[in-house]
Amino acid sequence: MPQAEKQTAQSPAALHSFKRILLATDFSVRSAAAVPYARLLAEYYGALVVVVHVIPAEEQADGETETQAEIDQTLKLAESKVRAFLAENPLGRVPYEIVVGRGAVWQVFAPLVEKQHIDLIVLGTHGWSTVGKLLLGSVAQHIFNVAPCPVLSISPRARTLGDVTGRPPRILFATNFLPASLKALYYALSLAKASHAELLLLHALRAS
């Protein structure tokens, strides 16, 4: 049976902080669900949100490569869609930037993460529409595997933030005592401190 222990933990001298958050959107219902979490984290840490949409690079139906003017027009249209998306899913007073790229998702994300010094990636992992498939399955998994910063995935079954309003936040940190688990602990401590949340540490014993 899993056993949980509650106690007060002292934070390390220098806790991790998020100052630049990448919010991935494909305009799907699930990516919209990730916006409130990105906004809340940005408010906790005083962070900037970089809203990113990736357009798959495609050739024209006649086989001719798109002209630069056509590419620019496509990017401009996509940026207008991002602004419309944020109008429906506002970030409030959180400062943000919009980035639109073309190509494979991680090929667009990778230089952004490095050049913009991204501390956290926030994304939804499921979409209802064809466009929403951008962050489905293998793409999201690849981001988890290669990202040099933490990745926050919003589950399709996650409650909306309004569903938990009215009670103190609680964070569950599961550990197997391995080094990777310890690395994650510092982020959990930081988030608990920033959000004034109760942090629960859980270690599940294997059934004999």
N, C-alpha and C positions, 0 to 999 in steps of 0.2 A: 504494500500500500504506500502511496506517496506520503511523505511527511514534510510538513512546512514548519518553520520556526520564525517567530516574529521578534525582532530586536532592533535597537537603534544603531545605525552604522555611521561612523565618521567618514566624511568625504575625503578623498585625497587632497593634497595641498593645491593641486592644479587640476580642476575637473575639465573634461572635454567641453567645448562650446561649439555651437553652430552659428556661423556668421553669414554664410552664403549657402542657400538651399536651392537645389535644382528640383523643380516641379515638372514632371513629364506629363504631357497631355496629348491624347489622340481624339479629344472631343467626345469620348464615350461617357456613359453613365458612371462607370467605375473610376475613370480619371477625374470626373467631377467630384466624386466622393472623397478623393484625396486632397482636394483644395482646402477644406476646413482644417485638416491636420497640418498642412504646410503653413497655413495662416497662423494657427495657434502656436506652433513651434517658433515661427518667426517673431511672434509677439513675445514669447518667453525669453528669447535670446537677443532680441533687437537685430534680427537678421534681414538680409536682402533675399528675395525670392527671384530666381531666374527661371522663368516659365519657358519651357522648350517644347516645340513641336517638330517632328521629323517627317519629311515627305519622302517616300520611297523614290529613288531615282529611276525613271522609266524613259524608254525611247518612244517616239511618236509612232502611231499605228502604221505609217507608211515606211517605217524603218529609218527615217532621217533623224539625225540627232537634233535636239531642240537648240534653237538659237539662244544667245545670251539674253536677248530681249524677252523671249518666251519664258526663260528660266526666271528672270527678274519679275515678270508678271505673276508667275506661279507663286513665288515667295511672297510677293506683296499681297496676293489674295489670301494665302495661308496666314499671314500676320493679321489681316483683318478678321479672319475667323478666330484667331487666338483672342483678340480684343473682345469679340462678341462672346466668346466662351467665358472670359473673365467678367464681363458685364452680367452674365447669368450666374456666375460662381465667383463673387467678389472676394478679393483679398483684403478688403477693408482699408485700413491706413498703412498696411505693410508696404514698404517700398518694393518695387519689382522691375525687372527688365524682361523683354520678350526676345527670344532667339528662335529663328526658324532655319532649319537645315535640310539638306537632301542627302539621301544615301542610306546605308545601314545604320540602325539606331545607335549602336555603340561607337561607330566611326564618327558620328556627330557628337555624341556625348563625351568621348575620351578627351579631345582637345579642350572642350569646355571645362571639364572637371579640373584639368591641369591649369589652364590659363586663368580661369575665373576663381581658382582656389575653392572649389565646391567642398563643403564639409558634410553634406547630407543629400541623398537623392530620395525623393518621395514620389511614389507612383502607385497607380491602381494596377491590378493584375488580371483584370477581365473586362471585356467590353461586350455590348450587345450587338453592335453593328459591324459591318465589314471594315469600316475605318477603325473601329475599336480593337480589331485583331492585332493592331500594331504592337501592343504591349502584352499580348497573350503568351502563355506557355514559355517556349524556348527563348524568346527575346528577353523577357523579364528574368528568366533563370540565368541567362548569359550575363546580364547586368549584375545580378547578385554575385556571380562567380568571379568577375573581373574588376569590379569597381574598387578603387583604392580607398573609398570612403564608405561610411555606413549607408545602407539602403533600407528605407522604411516602406514596406509593402502594405497597402490597405486591402484587407481581405474582402472578398465579395460579400461576406456575411457580417462585416463589421457594423456595429451600431453607429448611428449618426451621433455627432457630439451632443445634440440636443437630448438624446436618450439618457445620457448620464449626468446631465446638469442637475445640481441640487445636492450632490454628495461629493465628498472629497475624492479626488482621483486616486486610483490604486494601480500600481505597476507590478506585474509578475515577471520576475527574472528567474529563468530556469537554468541550472548549472549542472555540468558533469565534472567540474573541477579541473578541466583541461585548460591549457593556456588560451585557446581561442575564446573559451567561456569567460575567463578573467578579463580579456580585452573588452568584451561586451559589457562587463559589469561596470566599468568606469562610465560608459555612456548611460547606463541605467541610473547610476548614482547622480550624474549630471542632470538628467531629465527629471528625476525625482526632486532634486533640489530646486530646479528652475520652476517646476509646476507645483511645488509644495505638496507632493504626492506621497502616499505611503508605499514603501517598496517592500514587496514580499519576495523572499528568496526561496526557491524550491529546488530540491534534489529528489528525483524519483529513484527508488531502489528497484533493481531488477528482481522479477519474481523468480524464486528458486525452484 
